[in-house]
Amino acid sequence: MSTNANGDADLWVGLGLAEAASTARIGPAPVADILAGGRRIRRRRRTVVGALALASVVVLAGGAVSELRPGPAVSHPLVPAGPGHGSGTGGPPTAAAAPVSPTPTTAAPPARDPFTPVRVVVGEGTTPEGKQWKLWRAVWPTAPRERAYEQALALWQERSPYDSAVSKPTKEFVDRYYDPDSDVVNTYFTVDGVRLSHDAAGTSPAPGKLGPRDGTYIGGGLLGARGKGDTVAPGEIVGLSLGPDIARVKVTWTDGTVTEPPLVTVADSPLREAVVARPEGRTARLWEYFDRNGNKVPDSGAQFLTG
């Protein structure tokens, strides 16, 4: 990520929104270390669905991680961050029971607060040293235009304690690239509860804003570093963002074993996330994607972790 305003401008031209955030700590008091940000590896179609903040990375030297611990997507509840934007656990106070209405009513959808991001663990595993890593994705609902700069500052305030290279956004830039159809997303690692630095930030389609032809959208890439020799991800880890019609991802390794990562929904995003880590001593032989009817997506074939 760039260390100057012009560099940030280049990033936000690509991502469609300006950097932002509020002071957050995940687990025990985090210290600066590293995670990466950057480029989309693959787009299934050329239609624009928003930048996905799933970043490029340099291979972590000598580090292979164990296979992701499987678990259903529902094991990661959608929990808004509290006032301190802390661990992402806990929830809102229990509301008093409402009186029973004599006629059925439709509950209003929960308000989307642009200053209360929803944080979800989208993947986790164990390093060879026995440390637990988690990949978090925080979704900041799109802000009204008049408060977009305020949101951008909040996100910057959250990220900057972990990474001095994250530049403070300017109001001019935020106003120029404001996108009312996209939520802001921030993806980062923790290892044994400690948040790592230089994370990935970008945008993702807001609810109802995913293109009608993008149900089988597939996008993603390797996560973890700014450049050669600057890697802090806890291994070689792929993050994917998938359209709502993708129901299953299957990775077959060279030893014949198979990984099928859970697909995790973050807040009310129309996309779902999947995370795959390279198992120790193995490479991927085949990546396959299937729709809700069990049919292989015709143009599936994005290949990661093959070398």
N, C-alpha and C positions, 0 to 999 in steps of 0.2 A: 504494500500500500504506500502511496506517495507521502513524502514528508513536507510538501508545500501545497499552497492553495491551487496552483496551476495543475499539479498532479492530481489533487482531489477533484478538480473540475473534469479532468480526463476520465477519472473513475466514474463520476456521477453521470457524465454523458453516456457512458456504457450502461450504467445501472438504472438511470432514470430518476435518481433521487439523491439527496445529500446525506452525508454521514451524520449520525446522531446517537444520544443515549443518556441514561441516568446512573449514578453510582450503584453498582450491583456487586454483590459478593455471593458466590455459590459455595456452599459448604463452609469449612473452616476458612479463616481469614486468608483470601487468595493472595498470591504473590505473582509478580510478572514473570512470565516465561513465554511460551509461544504457541500459536496456531496460525493458519494461513488464510489468505484471501486472494481471490482473484478472478479466474476466468471460467467461463462455461466450456466444458469439454465437448458437449454434443447437444444439438438441437434436433428434435425429431422432425419438426417442420420449420419453415421460414416465417411463419406467422409469429408476431411478437406476443409473448405471454408474460413479459416482465423478467428482469434479471433475477436469478435464483440464489445467489450468494453461496453456491456450492463451488469450491475454489480449487485452483490448481495447486500442486505441491511438488516438492522435491523428495525423493525417496529418503527415508530416515536411515542413515548409515548403520548397518549391522542390526537393525531392529525389526524383528518380526513379531507380530502379536498373535495371541491365540485366537481361535475362531470365536465370533460373537456368541455370547450366551443367548440362546433363543428365548423368546418370550412373546406372548401376544401383544398386539398394539395397545390393548386396553390396560396393560400393566403400567402405562405411563399416563396418569390422569392429567387433564388439562387444568392447570392451576395458575391463575393470575398471580403475578409477583406482588408481594406485600409492599407496604410503604417503603421498606428498606431495600426492596428489590433483592432479596436474599436468596435463600436456597431454592425457592420455587416450590416449597412444600407448605402445607396448611391451606386454608381456604377462607372464604368470607364468613362472617358470623352467620349463625343459623337464623333465618327470618321467622317471625311469629307466624303461626298457622293462620291462613286466610279463611274467612267465613265461606261456607259452602254455598255456591251459587245455585239457584233453582234451575238455571239453564246453562248448558255447556258454553264455555268461553275458550278462546284460543289465547294461550299465553304469549305475551310479546317477547320477541327475541331479546337476549341480554344486551345491554348497551355495550358498544365497542369503544373502550376508552383509549385514545391514542397515547396516553401516558401511563397505561398499565399493561405492559407486555405480558403475553402468555408464554411461559417457558416450559418446554417439554424435552425430556431425554429421548432422542431419536435413535440412539445406538450406544452400546457399551461393550466392554470386553476387559481382558486382563493382559498386562504386559508380561514378557518373560520374567521380569523381576517380581511378579506377583502384585503389581499395583493395579488398581481399578481405574480405567478411563471411561469417561462418558462424553458423548457428543450432544450438546444442547442446541436447540433452535428456539430463538425468541422471536415472536411476531408482535410488532407494534402496529396496531390498526391505523389505517390512513387517517391523517389529521385534516381538519378543515384548512383551506389555504391560509387563512389568517393566523393559524397556529402551527403551521408546518415548520417554521424556523424554530419555534419553541421546542417542538419535538426533536428537531435535528440537534439542538443544543443538549437536550436530555440524553440522547443516544451517545453523543460525543462525551458527555460527562461520565457516562457509564464505562465507555471503552478506554478512554485516555489514561486512567490510572494503571492499566495493564500494558499500555503500549504508547510511548511518547511520540511515535511516528504518526499517530492518528491526528490529522490536522483539524483545527476548529473550523466548522463550516461558516460560510458567510451568508447573510440574509439574501444578498443579490443572487447568489448561486442557487439557494434553495427555492427562491421565488421563480427563477428561470426554468428549473427542471421539475417543478412540482407536478406530481402525477396523482390525480384524485382516484384513479382506478387501481392503485397498487399499495399494498402494505409494505412496511419496512421490516426487513428480517436481519437477524444477527445470529451467526452460528459460531460456536466456540467449544473448546474442550475443557474438561477438568480432569485432573489426575489425582486420585485419592482426595477429592474434594477441593483441590486447589485449581483455580481458573488459570489457564495458560493465556499468553498474549498473542499478538497480531492474529485476530480472528477475521472472519469474513462478514461483510455487510452488503446489503443490496435491497432489492425489492422483489415482491412476488404478487401475483394477481390477487386482488381483494375478492371476497365472496361475490359470486355472480359476475365476475369480470373475466373469467377464463373463456377464451374463444370457443364457440360451439364445435369446432373441428379438432379441438385439442384434448379430447377425452383420453386419448392414448399417448399423450405427450410424454416424452422421456428426456430428461436432462440431468447432467451431473458431472462428476469428475473426482479426481484425487484431492484430498484435503491436507493442508498442513504447513506450507512454507512460502516465504516471499521469493526466494531464489536459491541458487546453488549454495550449499553450505549453510543455509539459514532455515533449518527444519526443526520443528518442535512437536509435531504430531507424534502420538505414542505408537507409531507404526504406519504401515501403508493402509490407508483407510479410504474407501470410496463412499461418497454421499450421492444419493439420487433423489430427484424430485420427479414425481410421477402424476400423470393425469388421473382423474377419478375412475376411468374405465380400466386402468391397469390393476389387476387383482393379485398378481403373483409374479415374483422375480425368482429365477432359479439360476444358480451359478454352479457349474460342474468343474471340479478341480482335476488336475492331471493324475491324481491317484484314484480317481473315480468317486470320491466323496462329493456330496452335494450340500450347498448352503441355500436356504430359502429365508431371507430376512423378513421380519415382520414389517408391514407397511403402517406407518404411524401418522396420524393426523394431528396437526398443530393448530389449536384454536379452531376457527371456522374456515381455515384456508381450503380452497378447492383442490389444492395439491396435497399429495401425501409423500412422506419421506421414508427412505430405506437406506440402511448403512451396512456395508460389507467390509470386513477387514481380512487381509491376507492371512490365512493360517500358516503357521510356521513350516517352512520347507516345501510349500506348495505354490503352484501358479494356476491361474484360471485357464481352462480349456474352452469353456463355452458359457456365454451369458444368454439367457432366454427370458422373454417377457410374455405374459399371458393376460387375456382380457377376462371379463367376468364370466364368460361362457366356456372358459378353458382353452380358447383358441390362441395359438401363438400369434403375437402381433406381427404382421407381415414384414415390417422393416426393422424388427428387433435385431440386435447384433452389435450394440456398443460393447467394446471389449476393454476391460480394465484388468490390471494385475496379471497380465499374460506373460510378462518377462521377468 
